Amino acid sequence: MDLFTAVEAFTQVITYVMIVAGIPPCIRMLRTKITTGVPYPFFLAGCVNSVMAVGYGTLTENKTVVQINVFATACNIFCIVSFIYSSQQKSVPAKQLLGCTCFLVGAYFYITKVENPAYVMDTIGSIMLFCSTVLLLTPLLPVKQCIQNKNADSLTLTMMIPGTLCSGAWATYGFLLKDFYIYSPNILGVSSYICQAIAMLVYGGGKKKTQHLE
């Protein structure tokens, strides 16, 4: 097995693991009807990103990107529908979903009817790059909370390690493909998780220190 095949296989496995890991919380949400703490905007952005990635993978004839993102789209749709069904205030998430749907429809119309065919791939890649960057910078949010509270309660190795491996795998895979739209956001993703690791090292004993002072 050559390096490219090995990296591609690992990228597929770790990505599927990360995607499937988001399903149990959604099932729990359906049972309890409690949506507190569920990252609904993350699911919306993830769905937009995976739909654009399916189009990008189709244009670049990359079956791996297409297959992974078809699965990711299905899982994101399941999480979105679960959230709306479980939410007491359904109008707000429904409007947000409508906004994302209109964005995708508008992007499809622009790409197929207006954009110069020579630039279609770059247009889709740019949209995908923006969405991926937003998603892969979200690990910085708990870092901010960690710094404010002076403890690392909001950080967990169960998400940090797989997240780092997943971003690192996609960054490596993108480099091997020489695809800027794939590797560049994932470099930011790895950097975000490194920031989490640093915050955990610095503030890992914050809670104990606080209790000791009390």
PyMOL commands that set and color helices and strands:
alter all, ss='L'
color gray80, all
select helices_A, chain A and resi 3-20+23-32+40-59+63-86+91-114+117-136+140-149+157-177+180-203+206-213
alter helices_A, ss='H'
color red, helices_A
deselect
rebuild
show_as cartoon
